[in-house]
């Protein structure tokens, strides 16, 4: 049950991260700057102050990574722990010779 709740929360974080990244404006990555026509002489372009979208991207990115690790660890425990205590088939005993 906890695995499914985590999966739903993880999908919501993924969708929010997608939305926040798409809402951000490009940082001078047009064709003019690709061919040396950029106005800034810094290595990675001009840097403005951190906006709300930038901070949201950082937080959601961290939640994305942590969620992936947590869901990966929870998925390694096997299907019986994910299905809320439902046991799988009984092991087959080998005949003794």
C-alpha positions as semicolon CSV with decimal commas, in nm:
position;residue;x (nm);y (nm);z (nm)
1;X;0,000;0,000;0,000
2;X;0,282;0,236;0,089
3;X;0,453;0,156;-0,241
4;X;0,146;0,263;-0,440
5;X;0,113;0,586;-0,241
6;X;0,480;0,659;-0,310
7;X;0,430;0,584;-0,678
8;X;0,137;0,827;-0,702
9;X;0,337;1,099;-0,526
10;X;0,634;1,030;-0,753
11;X;0,419;1,068;-1,065
12;X;0,284;1,400;-0,932
13;X;0,639;1,523;-0,869
14;X;0,735;1,419;-1,224
15;X;0,441;1,607;-1,375
16;X;0,511;1,919;-1,168
17;X;0,878;1,908;-1,263
18;X;0,785;1,881;-1,629
19;X;0,548;2,177;-1,599
20;X;0,796;2,396;-1,412
21;X;1,076;2,326;-1,659
22;X;0,853;2,404;-1,956
23;X;0,737;2,732;-1,798
24;X;1,092;2,864;-1,764
25;X;1,234;3,104;-2,016
26;X;1,549;3,018;-2,208
27;X;1,874;3,180;-2,098
28;X;1,996;3,325;-2,428
29;X;2,013;2,996;-2,613
30;X;1,898;3,135;-2,950
31;X;2,078;3,097;-3,284
32;X;2,275;3,421;-3,248
33;X;2,448;3,308;-2,931
34;X;2,524;2,968;-3,086
35;X;2,743;3,138;-3,348
36;X;2,920;3,382;-3,118
37;X;2,669;3,665;-3,127
38;X;2,577;3,644;-2,760
39;X;2,598;3,964;-2,558
40;X;2,768;3,811;-2,258
41;X;3,133;3,709;-2,235
42;X;3,088;3,466;-1,947
43;X;3,137;3,094;-2,001
44;X;2,778;2,992;-1,934
45;X;2,586;3,306;-2,024
46;X;2,446;3,585;-1,812
47;X;2,313;3,478;-1,475
48;X;2,016;3,650;-1,318
49;X;1,876;3,612;-0,971
50;X;1,714;3,287;-0,871
51;X;1,342;3,309;-0,947
52;X;1,060;3,112;-0,794
53;X;1,061;2,877;-1,093
54;X;1,434;2,813;-1,052
55;X;1,391;2,729;-0,685
56;X;1,090;2,508;-0,762
57;X;1,295;2,325;-1,025
58;X;1,570;2,260;-0,772
59;X;1,331;2,130;-0,506
60;X;1,136;1,913;-0,750
61;X;1,459;1,780;-0,900
62;X;1,581;1,671;-0,558
63;X;1,243;1,510;-0,483
64;X;1,260;1,334;-0,820
65;X;1,598;1,180;-0,742
66;X;1,512;1,082;-0,386
67;X;1,181;0,934;-0,500
68;X;1,354;0,725;-0,767
69;X;1,596;0,584;-0,511
70;X;1,323;0,513;-0,254
71;X;1,094;0,342;-0,506
72;X;1,389;0,141;-0,638
73;X;1,477;0,017;-0,291
74;X;1,115;-0,064;-0,212
75;X;1,083;-0,253;-0,539
76;X;1,385;-0,472;-0,456
77;X;1,209;-0,628;-0,159
78;X;1,003;-0,852;-0,381
79;X;0,641;-0,875;-0,485
80;X;0,511;-1,014;-0,155
81;X;0,609;-0,700;0,034
82;X;0,447;-0,480;-0,232
83;X;0,114;-0,659;-0,239
84;X;0,028;-0,599;0,125
85;X;0,106;-0,940;0,271
86;X;-0,043;-1,158;-0,003
87;X;0,170;-1,469;-0,019
88;X;0,288;-1,619;-0,344
89;X;0,265;-1,987;-0,435
90;X;0,413;-2,240;-0,195
91;X;0,761;-2,362;-0,286
92;X;0,771;-2,698;-0,456
93;X;0,964;-2,962;-0,264
94;X;1,207;-3,178;-0,454
95;X;1,151;-3,554;-0,416
96;X;1,418;-3,728;-0,208
97;X;1,613;-4,007;-0,369
